[in-house]
Amino acid sequence: MPTPENPTWARREVVTASTMNTRVRDPHRFLYQSPSCRVTARQRGTYRDSSVNWVPADALDPGGKLSGRWFTFAWYLPGQGIQPPNEFDTAALARPDATATGVPYALRLYAPEDGRYDVAFGGVIDAPGTKPLNMHVKLGKNMANESMWSDDARVFASSSPGRSNITRGFGSLAAAVRLKKGESVSAGGICDQSFLLGNKELPGRSFFSMRWVGRY
């Protein structure tokens, strides 16, 4: 639903049902359910083995080949993740970017309208060994490829997750950003070792969300 217009009332204007719908109902309906989306992690990291806590077919690369450089986190499309009741998309913000094991996933969320958006990331990150986990996470705008995570002009939030123990990190990151229709936001990270984002024993703890909160 596009952002509703609300023209000023004209002197001696005749009020009709259509007028009231346009000027009262539609704006309130939009504000009650503004464009928003919440997706959950595809349980994708850089580590794979036969453990029940990990998803070998869904890891990005065997042996942690992607550890040590920035890459974009992948997300289930709404309704296809491991906790569908907590996943939603009110205005086609999530679009399939690629597929893995036959299941499409999203790398970014798109703005359906010009405006200011609240963007949030939450993650539980696990490492397979005993080496202390160190990770850095960023939120970025219009990230078309992995090399762009090094462009600070595109990054609008940055944080290093805390640790609950040596091999598990956790944290959240949120920010407001201005977007034009069609622009996108992504979450990306870098780690010093192999890792997994979105352990299936903790469904819904690793997520990415976006919500329209107002005009510029």
Disulfide bonds with the S-S distance in Angstrom:
none
